[in-house]
């Protein structure tokens, strides 16, 4: 069965793809988010993908150049792509 790219990664009428996508992993979607969906974002040209894992309070970052960074979030988290974007740990893992 052929899978389509995630809606957020598809090039719409405008031809635009988001620079940053944030996915929150859950037991029901984890396998798809870590495999086919992550690959689809890369193929679509998403420059930075954050996979937020609330179970272990960790964010894995995939960048367009293939770099991958995993790190626990201590107080805040910054995007390497969007210099002015910083998220507070309390907001990221609130629930």
C-alpha positions as MATLAB code, in Angstrom:
seq = 'XXXXXXXXXXXXXXXXXXXXXXXXXXXXXXXXXXXXXXXXXXXXXXXXXXXXXXXXXXXXXXXXXXXXXXXXXXXXXXXXXXXXXXXXXXXXXXX';
ca = [
       0.000    0.000    0.000;
       1.412    3.373   -0.988;
       1.502    6.030    1.716;
       1.153    9.693    1.069;
       3.390   12.242    2.707;
       1.994   13.696    5.929;
      -0.370   16.574    5.224;
       2.028   19.058    6.819;
       4.812   17.936    4.480;
       2.877   17.876    1.216;
       3.475   20.637   -1.230;
       0.123   22.305   -1.631;
      -1.042   24.785   -4.215;
       1.406   27.295   -2.772;
       4.357   24.913   -3.239;
       5.467   25.588    0.332;
       6.815   23.134    2.881;
       7.212   24.090    6.557;
      10.746   24.747    7.789;
      10.033   23.186   11.198;
       7.708   20.321   12.139;
       7.122   19.170   15.726;
       5.640   15.701   16.281;
       4.647   14.374   19.707;
       5.128   10.616   19.911;
       2.359    8.490   21.352;
       2.034    4.714   21.668;
      -0.543    4.573   18.872;
       1.471    6.539   16.293;
       5.074    6.030   17.445;
       6.065    3.450   14.811;
       4.672    5.525   11.934;
       6.147    8.782   13.295;
       9.637    7.264   13.633;
       9.602    5.592   10.214;
       7.414    6.412    7.209;
       6.247    9.798    8.444;
       9.764   10.972    9.375;
      11.053    9.838    5.975;
       8.188   11.636    4.203;
       9.063   14.897    5.935;
      12.671   14.536    4.782;
      11.684   13.823    1.179;
       9.329   16.813    1.195;
      12.162   19.152    2.231;
      11.292   19.909    5.870;
      14.465   21.500    7.226;
      14.063   20.578   10.902;
      11.923   17.865   12.535;
      11.481   17.560   16.284;
      10.218   14.247   17.625;
       9.062   14.915   21.178;
       8.939   11.812   23.385;
       6.988   12.643   26.548;
       7.600    9.160   28.012;
      11.327    9.862   28.471;
      11.199   13.676   28.257;
      13.488   13.770   25.241;
      13.476   15.565   21.899;
      15.188   14.037   18.880;
      16.025   16.529   16.163;
      16.479   15.620   12.518;
      17.874   18.344   10.282;
      17.771   18.507    6.507;
      21.485   17.761    6.312;
      20.938   14.405    8.034;
      22.241   15.487   11.415;
      20.506   13.922   14.363;
      20.680   15.135   17.923;
      19.051   13.563   20.965;
      19.066   15.338   24.250;
      17.082   15.548   27.433;
      15.384   18.878   27.945;
      16.630   20.570   31.114;
      15.013   24.003   31.136;
      14.341   25.118   27.582;
      14.815   23.981   24.036;
      16.019   26.083   21.121;
      15.721   25.551   17.419;
      18.986   25.663   15.479;
      16.977   26.754   12.453;
      14.838   29.474   14.036;
      17.121   31.483   16.288;
      14.318   33.287   18.115;
      12.369   30.135   18.972;
      12.866   28.851   22.502;
      10.347   26.635   24.248;
      10.111   26.276   27.997;
      10.461   22.728   29.369;
       7.332   23.170   31.487;
       5.325   23.858   28.324;
       6.875   21.056   26.274;
       6.208   18.325   28.838;
       3.232   19.826   30.627;
       1.039   16.733   30.449;
];
